[in-house]
Amino acid sequence: MTSDTAGDGLRARLSRQSEDTLGRIAAELLESPLVSGALSAAFDAREKAAQAQEVAMGALNLPSAGDLERLTRRVRSVSQRLEGVEDALDRIDDRVGTIRGGDALEQRLTAIEGQLSALAAQLADVGGRLAETPSAPAPAPVARASRRPTRTRTAAARKRATARKRRAAS
């Protein structure tokens, strides 16, 4: 047991020392102007390569990764909206199914048809009675001269008289 414990302690100590050493080396490398310049140049070159790739893909009329991501989001949005429309249509279909399946609608339509038939019979009866009764004499037409002139008739008569005078003058 002591050899296992000593081996674990040695491994832990070596691991700690190697981590510390690697950390110091990385810190010194990052502080070095040569390494930091090389890293920034590499990142700049990566950015320029990505831009050049995007331009080349655009020239070939191929979508970029950003275009594909936007398209994917849009398709997901449309898909969610379509699912909502489908759910609404299912609810409407269920409601229509309950209306069609119900005897209440059929009974209501039958009652309306019965009322219409009764009204048609009553109208036929009233029409028959009207045909049987003698018609009252039509009122005698009133002579035109006995009518009392109204403002519109007077104004129309004036216009006609004025028009006649103009025609006679010309």
URVEN-V77211 format. One record per residue. RES is the residue in three letters. PHI is phi as a letter, one per 20 degrees, with the letter a starting at -180 (none if undefined). D_CENTER is the distance of its C-alpha to the mean C-alpha in whole Angstrom. Layout:
res = <RES/RES>
phi = <PHI/PHI>
d_center = <D_CENTER/D_CENTER>
//
This chain:
res = <MET/THR/SER/ASP/THR/ALA/GLY/ASP/GLY/LEU/ARG/ALA/ARG/LEU/SER/ARG/GLN/SER/GLU/ASP/THR/LEU/GLY/ARG/ILE/ALA/ALA/GLU/LEU/LEU/GLU/SER/PRO/LEU/VAL/SER/GLY/ALA/LEU/SER/ALA/ALA/PHE/ASP/ALA/ARG/GLU/LYS/ALA/ALA/GLN/ALA/GLN/GLU/VAL/ALA/MET/GLY/ALA/LEU/ASN/LEU/PRO/SER/ALA/GLY/ASP/LEU/GLU/ARG/LEU/THR/ARG/ARG/VAL/ARG/SER/VAL/SER/GLN/ARG/LEU/GLU/GLY/VAL/GLU/ASP/ALA/LEU/ASP/ARG/ILE/ASP/ASP/ARG/VAL/GLY/THR/ILE/ARG/GLY/GLY/ASP/ALA/LEU/GLU/GLN/ARG/LEU/THR/ALA/ILE/GLU/GLY/GLN/LEU/SER/ALA/LEU/ALA/ALA/GLN/LEU/ALA/ASP/VAL/GLY/GLY/ARG/LEU/ALA/GLU/THR/PRO/SER/ALA/PRO/ALA/PRO/ALA/PRO/VAL/ALA/ARG/ALA/SER/ARG/ARG/PRO/THR/ARG/THR/ARG/THR/ALA/ALA/ALA/ARG/LYS/ARG/ALA/THR/ALA/ARG/LYS/ARG/ARG/ALA/ALA/SER>
phi = <none/f/f/f/f/f/f/f/f/f/f/f/f/f/f/f/f/f/f/f/f/f/f/f/f/f/f/f/f/f/f/f/f/f/f/f/f/f/f/f/f/f/f/f/f/f/f/f/f/f/f/f/f/f/f/f/f/f/f/e/m/d/f/e/f/f/f/f/f/f/f/f/f/f/f/f/f/f/f/f/f/f/f/f/f/f/f/f/f/f/f/f/f/f/f/f/f/f/f/f/f/f/f/f/f/f/f/f/f/f/f/f/f/f/f/f/f/f/f/f/f/f/f/f/f/f/f/f/f/f/f/f/f/f/e/f/f/f/f/f/f/e/f/f/f/e/f/e/f/d/f/f/f/f/f/f/f/f/f/f/f/f/f/f/f/f/f/f/f/e>
d_center = <75/76/76/72/72/73/71/68/69/70/67/65/67/67/63/63/65/63/60/62/63/60/59/61/61/58/58/61/59/56/58/60/59/59/57/54/55/54/51/49/50/49/46/46/46/44/41/42/42/39/38/40/38/35/36/38/35/33/36/35/32/31/28/30/29/27/25/25/24/21/20/20/18/15/16/16/13/11/14/13/9/11/13/11/10/14/15/13/14/18/18/17/20/22/22/23/25/27/27/28/31/32/35/34/32/35/38/36/35/39/40/38/40/43/43/42/45/47/46/47/50/51/50/52/55/54/55/58/59/59/60/63/64/66/64/65/67/64/65/67/66/67/69/67/70/69/66/65/64/60/59/57/60/62/60/59/63/64/61/63/66/65/64/67/69/67/68/72/72/70>
//
